[in-house]
Amino acid sequence: MKSIQINKYGTSDVLEINDNTPDPTLRKGQLLIDVFAASINPVDLAIRSGYLAQMAPLQFPVTLGGDFAGIVKEIDVDVTNFKIGDEVYGQAIILNGGSGSFAQSLEANSRNTALKPKTASFEEAGALPLVGTCAIQALEEHIKLAKNNKILIHGGAGGIGHIAIQLAKFLGAYVTTTVNTDDIEFVKKLGVDEVIDYKTQAFETILKDYDAVFDTVGGETTNKSFGVLKNGGVLVSMLGKPDEKLAKEKNITAVGQRTKTNTEDLNRLSELVDNGKIKVSIDKVYSLDKIKEAASHQETHPRGKIVLKIRE
Ligand SMILES: NC(=O)c1ccc[n+]([C@@H]2O[C@H](COP(=O)([O-])OP(=O)(O)OC[C@H]3O[C@@H](n4cnc5c(N)ncnc54)[C@H](OP(=O)(O)O)[C@@H]3O)[C@@H](O)[C@H]2O)c1
């Protein structure tokens, strides 16, 4: 089968199209899936570059990719919640015991898989697993966002951000987001109440008394966000644990989220998609053969998601 692999760490130059990748074999608790679509996340590029090599050493060759949508073709006897022919989506990244989704077939843990939203195409479903579960875990599980709460979402035009905006609006919150000038119209269409152009405005001098901040940007943005929150507010960052000293001083609950893409949250995501509450925005669809162009596009921050179409 065809897959996208690396045999060493580096830039896009190390991406290889391998037409003779052995088919994955079924292990305990796993599913074998024919992949129809996959999507790129920043973590896939971090694996390729070697950024995670010390934390998670890998044996080459490595098949890249995590997010997938496809059809179940084989099931381990211990897995009882899926059947052959089910249309599913989930995460099969090498780091969670999957075989990698930038491939015509993959092996995935059943606990990282769910039935795909019925109303979503394979491309849409393949774009959703990681960003959708990130948004659900941050807003519903950590922040417990409620009606009329005020939330600031950093990076609203990104993969996670554009889903989080829609979920926050569905939960009844007042939503402000930070984006660059070119993305203002995009996030307005998603229903935000207020937009800060981070290229020309300093959000920390404009906003105050927020109940929550969801930070998908990191760095200085995380520290500056403490000033926006009211006493007792919640800060969830996707880029590590926020400063505990600052959190204590200001009585803020600060969470460095480590997202786990599990069946339960994927089912919740399917429900939100099928009820028309969340729609993923796909910036561009590429074939597997165009992986280098797709990866470069991801690195220049698409609006929403970049998808790889793998089967018709
Ligand atoms: N902890 C976890 O479990 C976990 C899981 C998934 C992802 N992540 C991390 O979360 C981050 C976001 O992921 P993603 O998939 O949403 O990435 P993405 O699609 O690249 O989105 C990031 C967005 O942030 C924008 N941005 C950059 N600098 C900004 C600033 N100063 N203020 C406001 N917006 C800014 C970018 O747009 P422009 O640069 O074009 O303005 C882009 O739209 C990544 O770093 C990823 O590695 C963590």
The ligand as a MOL file (V3000), in Angstrom:
LIG
                    3D

  0  0  0     0  0            999 V3000
M  V30 BEGIN CTAB
M  V30 COUNTS 48 52 0 0 0
M  V30 BEGIN ATOM
M  V30 1 N -1.7430 19.9440 24.1500 0
M  V30 2 C -2.4260 19.2440 23.2610 0
M  V30 3 O -3.0340 18.2200 23.5780 0
M  V30 4 C -2.4700 19.7260 21.8520 0
M  V30 5 C -3.2950 19.0610 20.9190 0
M  V30 6 C -3.3970 19.5930 19.6360 0
M  V30 7 C -2.6830 20.7380 19.2880 0
M  V30 8 N -1.8590 21.3180 20.2200 0 CHG=1
M  V30 9 C -1.1250 22.5400 19.8840 0
M  V30 10 O -2.0720 23.5990 19.8260 0
M  V30 11 C -1.6410 24.5910 18.9100 0
M  V30 12 C -2.7620 24.9690 17.9630 0
M  V30 13 O -3.0990 23.8500 17.1620 0
M  V30 14 P -3.9360 24.0580 15.8200 0
M  V30 15 O -4.1190 22.7350 15.2120 0
M  V30 16 O -5.1130 24.9080 16.0710 0 CHG=-1
M  V30 17 O -2.8500 24.8960 14.9690 0
M  V30 18 P -3.0690 25.8900 13.7320 0
M  V30 19 O -4.1690 25.3600 12.8660 0
M  V30 20 O -1.7330 26.1540 13.1620 0
M  V30 21 O -3.6520 27.2210 14.4120 0
M  V30 22 C -2.9040 28.1340 15.1540 0
M  V30 23 C -3.5000 29.5160 14.8640 0
M  V30 24 O -2.9270 30.5040 15.7270 0
M  V30 25 C -2.7430 31.6890 14.9530 0
M  V30 26 N -1.7920 32.5550 15.6510 0
M  V30 27 C -0.4320 32.5400 15.6210 0
M  V30 28 N 0.0620 33.4820 16.4560 0
M  V30 29 C -1.0000 34.0900 17.0220 0
M  V30 30 C -1.1500 35.1500 17.9770 0
M  V30 31 N -0.0850 35.7530 18.5260 0
M  V30 32 N -2.4020 35.4950 18.3650 0
M  V30 33 C -3.4980 34.8950 17.8350 0
M  V30 34 N -3.4240 33.8980 16.9140 0
M  V30 35 C -2.1950 33.5080 16.5140 0
M  V30 36 C -2.2850 31.1640 13.6120 0
M  V30 37 O -2.5210 32.0620 12.5580 0
M  V30 38 P -1.4280 33.0200 11.8780 0
M  V30 39 O -0.0560 32.6390 12.3610 0
M  V30 40 O -1.6300 32.8040 10.4210 0
M  V30 41 O -1.8740 34.3600 12.3370 0
M  V30 42 C -3.2400 29.9620 13.4370 0
M  V30 43 O -4.4630 30.3780 12.8430 0
M  V30 44 C -0.4150 24.0040 18.2040 0
M  V30 45 O 0.7530 24.5790 18.7750 0
M  V30 46 C -0.4910 22.5300 18.5150 0
M  V30 47 O 0.7770 21.9140 18.5410 0
M  V30 48 C -1.7460 20.8400 21.4720 0
M  V30 END ATOM
M  V30 BEGIN BOND
M  V30 1 1 1 2
M  V30 2 2 2 3
M  V30 3 1 2 4
M  V30 4 1 4 5
M  V30 5 2 4 48
M  V30 6 2 5 6
M  V30 7 1 6 7
M  V30 8 2 7 8
M  V30 9 1 8 9
M  V30 10 1 8 48
M  V30 11 1 9 10
M  V30 12 1 9 46
M  V30 13 1 10 11
M  V30 14 1 11 12
M  V30 15 1 11 44
M  V30 16 1 12 13
M  V30 17 1 13 14
M  V30 18 2 14 15
M  V30 19 1 14 16
M  V30 20 1 14 17
M  V30 21 1 17 18
M  V30 22 2 18 19
M  V30 23 1 18 20
M  V30 24 1 18 21
M  V30 25 1 21 22
M  V30 26 1 22 23
M  V30 27 1 23 24
M  V30 28 1 23 42
M  V30 29 1 24 25
M  V30 30 1 25 26
M  V30 31 1 25 36
M  V30 32 1 26 27
M  V30 33 1 26 35
M  V30 34 2 27 28
M  V30 35 1 28 29
M  V30 36 1 29 30
M  V30 37 2 29 35
M  V30 38 1 30 31
M  V30 39 2 30 32
M  V30 40 1 32 33
M  V30 41 2 33 34
M  V30 42 1 34 35
M  V30 43 1 36 37
M  V30 44 1 36 42
M  V30 45 1 37 38
M  V30 46 2 38 39
M  V30 47 1 38 40
M  V30 48 1 38 41
M  V30 49 1 42 43
M  V30 50 1 44 45
M  V30 51 1 44 46
M  V30 52 1 46 47
M  V30 END BOND
M  V30 END CTAB
M  END
